[in-house]
Amino acid sequence: MTTNSLTLNFSAMELSNIVTVLIITVFVFLVLLILGVRKSYKLKAENERLSKENTDKDEDKAYEDFTEGHLY
């Protein structure tokens, strides 16, 4: 049997190996995507909490000039 370089002859074994590798690769990237989205939501929630905490402190405390004691 002669094979032309333009035709691809895959056996069932080779095809199942390729599919298995692709499924594992997709699974790994899906896990990384889920972890990234989870981390993004956690950071967004922490940012909102810190922003609210910062605005609460700013309302309670008047601005103090801290440069008076420094010699530049």
DSSP file (Angstrom, degrees, kcal/mol; ACC not computed):
  #  RESIDUE AA STRUCTURE BP1 BP2  ACC     N-H-->O    O-->H-N    N-H-->O    O-->H-N    TCO  KAPPA ALPHA  PHI   PSI    X-CA   Y-CA   Z-CA
    1    1 A M              0   0    0      0, 0.0     2,-0.4     0, 0.0     0, 0.0   0.000 360.0 360.0 360.0 125.6    0.0    0.0    0.0
    2    2 A T        -     0   0    0      0, 0.0     2,-0.5     0, 0.0     0, 0.0  -0.820 360.0-152.0 -98.8 138.1    1.4    3.3   -1.0
    3    3 A T        -     0   0    0     -2,-0.4     2,-0.2     6,-0.0     5,-0.0  -0.928   7.2-139.7-113.3 133.3    0.5    6.4    1.0
    4    4 A N    >   -     0   0    0     -2,-0.5     3,-0.7     1,-0.1     0, 0.0  -0.608  19.8-125.1 -83.4 148.1    0.4    9.8   -0.4
    5    5 A S  T 3  S+     0   0    0     -2,-0.2    -1,-0.1     1,-0.2    -2,-0.0   0.688 109.0  56.4 -69.5 -16.2    1.8   12.6    1.8
    6    6 A L  T 3  S+     0   0    0      2,-0.0     2,-0.3     0, 0.0    -1,-0.2   0.701  95.3  74.5 -88.4 -20.1   -1.5   14.5    1.4
    7    7 A T  S <  S-     0   0    0     -3,-0.7     2,-0.6     2,-0.0    -4,-0.0  -0.719  70.5-146.8 -95.2 145.4   -3.7   11.8    2.7
    8    8 A L        -     0   0    0     -2,-0.3     2,-0.7     2,-0.0    -3,-0.1  -0.946  10.3-170.3-113.3 119.5   -3.9   10.9    6.3
    9    9 A N        +     0   0    0     -2,-0.6     2,-0.4     2,-0.0    -2,-0.0  -0.899  12.1 177.6-110.9 102.9   -4.5    7.3    7.3
   10   10 A F        -     0   0    0     -2,-0.7     2,-0.1     4,-0.0    -2,-0.0  -0.871  19.7-141.2-105.4 136.4   -5.2    7.0   11.0
   11   11 A S     >  -     0   0    0     -2,-0.4     4,-2.2     1,-0.1     5,-0.2  -0.444  31.4-105.4 -83.3 168.7   -6.0    3.8   12.6
   12   12 A A  H  > S+     0   0    0      1,-0.2     4,-2.2     2,-0.2     5,-0.2   0.850 121.2  55.3 -63.4 -33.5   -8.6    3.6   15.3
   13   13 A M  H  > S+     0   0    0      2,-0.2     4,-1.8     1,-0.2    -1,-0.2   0.925 108.9  45.5 -66.6 -45.0   -5.9    3.3   17.9
   14   14 A E  H  > S+     0   0    0      1,-0.2     4,-2.2     2,-0.2    -2,-0.2   0.899 113.3  51.0 -64.8 -40.3   -4.1    6.5   16.8
   15   15 A L  H  X S+     0   0    0     -4,-2.2     4,-2.4     1,-0.2    -2,-0.2   0.899 109.2  49.5 -65.8 -40.6   -7.4    8.3   16.7
   16   16 A S  H  X S+     0   0    0     -4,-2.2     4,-2.2     2,-0.2    -1,-0.2   0.858 110.0  52.2 -68.5 -33.0   -8.4    7.3   20.2
   17   17 A N  H  X S+     0   0    0     -4,-1.8     4,-2.3     2,-0.2    -2,-0.2   0.911 110.4  47.8 -66.3 -41.7   -5.0    8.3   21.5
   18   18 A I  H  X S+     0   0    0     -4,-2.2     4,-2.3     2,-0.2    -2,-0.2   0.920 112.4  48.7 -64.3 -43.8   -5.4   11.8   19.9
   19   19 A V  H  X S+     0   0    0     -4,-2.4     4,-2.5     2,-0.2    -1,-0.2   0.897 110.5  51.8 -63.5 -40.5   -8.9   12.2   21.3
   20   20 A T  H  X S+     0   0    0     -4,-2.2     4,-2.3     2,-0.2    -2,-0.2   0.922 110.5  47.5 -62.7 -44.6   -7.7   11.1   24.8
   21   21 A V  H  X S+     0   0    0     -4,-2.3     4,-2.3     1,-0.2    -2,-0.2   0.904 112.7  49.7 -64.3 -40.9   -4.9   13.7   24.8
   22   22 A L  H  X S+     0   0    0     -4,-2.3     4,-2.6     2,-0.2    -2,-0.2   0.897 110.1  50.2 -65.6 -40.0   -7.3   16.4   23.6
   23   23 A I  H  X S+     0   0    0     -4,-2.5     4,-2.4     2,-0.2    -2,-0.2   0.919 111.6  48.0 -64.8 -42.9   -9.8   15.5   26.3
   24   24 A I  H  X S+     0   0    0     -4,-2.3     4,-2.3     2,-0.2    -2,-0.2   0.911 112.6  49.3 -63.1 -41.9   -7.1   15.7   29.0
   25   25 A T  H  X S+     0   0    0     -4,-2.3     4,-2.3     2,-0.2    -2,-0.2   0.921 111.7  47.9 -64.2 -44.2   -5.8   19.0   27.6
   26   26 A V  H  X S+     0   0    0     -4,-2.6     4,-2.3     1,-0.2    -1,-0.2   0.905 111.2  51.8 -63.0 -41.2   -9.3   20.5   27.6
   27   27 A F  H  X S+     0   0    0     -4,-2.4     4,-2.2     2,-0.2    -2,-0.2   0.916 109.2  49.2 -62.2 -43.7   -9.9   19.3   31.1
   28   28 A V  H  X S+     0   0    0     -4,-2.3     4,-2.2     1,-0.2    -2,-0.2   0.933 113.9  45.3 -62.4 -46.1   -6.7   20.9   32.4
   29   29 A F  H  X S+     0   0    0     -4,-2.3     4,-2.2     1,-0.2    -1,-0.2   0.844 110.4  54.6 -68.6 -31.5   -7.5   24.2   30.8
   30   30 A L  H  X S+     0   0    0     -4,-2.3     4,-2.4     2,-0.2    -1,-0.2   0.904 108.3  49.0 -65.9 -40.8  -11.1   24.1   32.0
   31   31 A V  H  X S+     0   0    0     -4,-2.2     4,-2.5     2,-0.2    -2,-0.2   0.920 111.7  49.2 -63.3 -43.7   -9.9   23.6   35.6
   32   32 A L  H  X S+     0   0    0     -4,-2.2     4,-2.1     1,-0.2    -2,-0.2   0.891 111.1  50.2 -63.1 -38.4   -7.5   26.5   35.2
   33   33 A L  H  X S+     0   0    0     -4,-2.2     4,-2.4     2,-0.2    -2,-0.2   0.922 110.8  48.5 -65.2 -44.1  -10.3   28.7   33.8
   34   34 A I  H  X S+     0   0    0     -4,-2.4     4,-2.3     1,-0.2    -2,-0.2   0.912 112.1  49.1 -63.4 -42.6  -12.6   27.8   36.7
   35   35 A L  H  X S+     0   0    0     -4,-2.5     4,-2.3     1,-0.2    -1,-0.2   0.885 111.4  50.4 -64.1 -37.9   -9.9   28.6   39.2
   36   36 A G  H  X S+     0   0    0     -4,-2.1     4,-2.2     2,-0.2    -2,-0.2   0.906 111.0  47.0 -66.5 -42.2   -9.2   31.9   37.5
   37   37 A V  H  X S+     0   0    0     -4,-2.4     4,-2.2     2,-0.2    -2,-0.2   0.905 112.5  50.6 -65.8 -40.9  -12.9   32.9   37.5
   38   38 A R  H  X S+     0   0    0     -4,-2.3     4,-2.1     1,-0.2    -2,-0.2   0.922 111.3  47.8 -61.7 -44.3  -13.2   31.9   41.2
   39   39 A K  H  X S+     0   0    0     -4,-2.3     4,-2.6     1,-0.2    -1,-0.2   0.878 109.3  54.6 -64.1 -37.7  -10.1   34.0   42.1
   40   40 A S  H  X S+     0   0    0     -4,-2.2     4,-2.3     1,-0.2    -1,-0.2   0.919 108.7  47.3 -62.9 -44.0  -11.5   36.9   40.1
   41   41 A Y  H  X S+     0   0    0     -4,-2.2     4,-2.3     2,-0.2    -1,-0.2   0.897 112.3  50.4 -64.5 -39.4  -14.7   36.9   42.1
   42   42 A K  H  X S+     0   0    0     -4,-2.1     4,-2.3     2,-0.2    -2,-0.2   0.922 111.9  47.0 -64.3 -43.2  -12.8   36.6   45.4
   43   43 A L  H  X S+     0   0    0     -4,-2.6     4,-2.5     2,-0.2    -2,-0.2   0.882 111.4  51.5 -66.1 -37.6  -10.6   39.6   44.4
   44   44 A K  H  X S+     0   0    0     -4,-2.3     4,-2.3     2,-0.2    -1,-0.2   0.918 111.0  47.8 -64.8 -42.5  -13.6   41.7   43.3
   45   45 A A  H  X S+     0   0    0     -4,-2.3     4,-2.2     2,-0.2    -2,-0.2   0.905 113.5  47.4 -64.9 -41.3  -15.4   41.0   46.6
   46   46 A E  H  X S+     0   0    0     -4,-2.3     4,-2.8     2,-0.2     5,-0.2   0.887 110.4  52.8 -67.8 -37.4  -12.3   41.9   48.6
   47   47 A N  H  X S+     0   0    0     -4,-2.5     4,-2.5     2,-0.2    -2,-0.2   0.913 110.3  47.4 -63.4 -42.6  -11.8   45.0   46.6
   48   48 A E  H  X S+     0   0    0     -4,-2.3     4,-2.4     2,-0.2    -2,-0.2   0.903 112.7  49.7 -64.7 -40.2  -15.3   46.1   47.3
   49   49 A R  H  X S+     0   0    0     -4,-2.2     4,-2.4     2,-0.2    -2,-0.2   0.931 113.9  44.3 -64.4 -45.1  -14.9   45.4   51.0
   50   50 A L  H  X S+     0   0    0     -4,-2.8     4,-2.4     2,-0.2    -2,-0.2   0.872 112.2  52.8 -67.9 -36.0  -11.7   47.3   51.2
   51   51 A S  H  X S+     0   0    0     -4,-2.5     4,-2.2    -5,-0.2    -1,-0.2   0.915 111.4  45.9 -64.5 -42.4  -13.1   50.2   49.2
   52   52 A K  H  X S+     0   0    0     -4,-2.4     4,-2.0     2,-0.2    -2,-0.2   0.908 113.1  50.0 -65.8 -41.3  -16.1   50.4   51.5
   53   53 A E  H  X S+     0   0    0     -4,-2.4     4,-1.8     1,-0.2    -2,-0.2   0.884 110.7  50.3 -63.7 -38.5  -13.8   50.2   54.6
   54   54 A N  H  X S+     0   0    0     -4,-2.4     4,-2.1     2,-0.2    -2,-0.2   0.889 109.8  49.0 -68.0 -40.5  -11.6   53.0   53.1
   55   55 A T  H  X S+     0   0    0     -4,-2.2     4,-1.8     1,-0.2    -1,-0.2   0.863 109.0  53.9 -69.4 -33.4  -14.6   55.3   52.5
   56   56 A D  H  X S+     0   0    0     -4,-2.0     4,-1.5     2,-0.2    -1,-0.2   0.907 110.8  45.8 -65.2 -40.3  -15.8   54.7   56.0
   57   57 A K  H  X S+     0   0    0     -4,-1.8     4,-1.8     1,-0.2    -2,-0.2   0.882 110.3  54.1 -68.7 -37.7  -12.4   55.7   57.4
   58   58 A D  H  < S+     0   0    0     -4,-2.1    -1,-0.2     1,-0.2    -2,-0.2   0.858 108.1  49.6 -65.7 -35.0  -12.2   58.8   55.2
   59   59 A E  H  < S+     0   0    0     -4,-1.8    -1,-0.2     1,-0.2    -2,-0.2   0.860 113.2  46.3 -71.7 -34.5  -15.6   60.0   56.3
   60   60 A D  H  < S+     0   0    0     -4,-1.5     2,-0.5    -5,-0.2    -2,-0.2   0.798 110.5  55.6 -77.8 -28.5  -14.7   59.7   60.0
   61   61 A K  S  < S-     0   0    0     -4,-1.8     2,-0.1    -5,-0.1    -1,-0.1  -0.893  73.8-139.1-116.7 131.9  -11.3   61.3   59.9
   62   62 A A        -     0   0    0     -2,-0.5     2,-0.2     1,-0.1    -3,-0.0  -0.459  40.7 -86.8 -80.7 159.6  -10.4   64.7   58.6
   63   63 A Y        -     0   0    0     -2,-0.1     2,-0.4    -5,-0.0    -1,-0.1  -0.461  41.8-161.8 -71.0 133.7   -7.3   65.2   56.5
   64   64 A E        -     0   0    0     -2,-0.2     2,-0.8    -3,-0.1    -1,-0.0  -0.965  20.1-125.9-117.4 134.6   -4.1   65.8   58.5
   65   65 A D        +     0   0    0     -2,-0.4     3,-0.5     1,-0.2    -2,-0.0  -0.682  27.4 179.6 -79.6 112.1   -1.0   67.3   56.9
   66   66 A F        +     0   0    0     -2,-0.8     3,-0.3     1,-0.2    -1,-0.2   0.397  66.1  76.4 -94.0   2.6    1.8   64.9   57.6
   67   67 A T    >   +     0   0    0      1,-0.2     3,-0.9     2,-0.1    -1,-0.2   0.521  68.9  86.7 -92.0  -4.4    4.5   66.8   55.8
   68   68 A E  T 3  S+     0   0    0     -3,-0.5    -1,-0.2     1,-0.2    -2,-0.1   0.871  91.4  44.9 -65.7 -36.3    5.0   69.5   58.5
   69   69 A G  T 3  S+     0   0    0     -3,-0.3     2,-0.3     2,-0.0    -1,-0.2   0.501  97.6  92.1 -86.0  -2.9    7.5   67.5   60.5
   70   70 A H    <   -     0   0    0     -3,-0.9     2,-0.6    -4,-0.1    -3,-0.0  -0.717  62.4-149.2 -97.6 142.1    9.5   66.4   57.5
   71   71 A L              0   0    0     -2,-0.3    -3,-0.1     1,-0.1    -2,-0.0  -0.941 360.0 360.0-106.1 118.8   12.6   68.1   56.0
   72   72 A Y              0   0    0     -2,-0.6    -1,-0.1     0, 0.0    -2,-0.0   0.440 360.0 360.0 -96.2 360.0   12.8   67.6   52.3
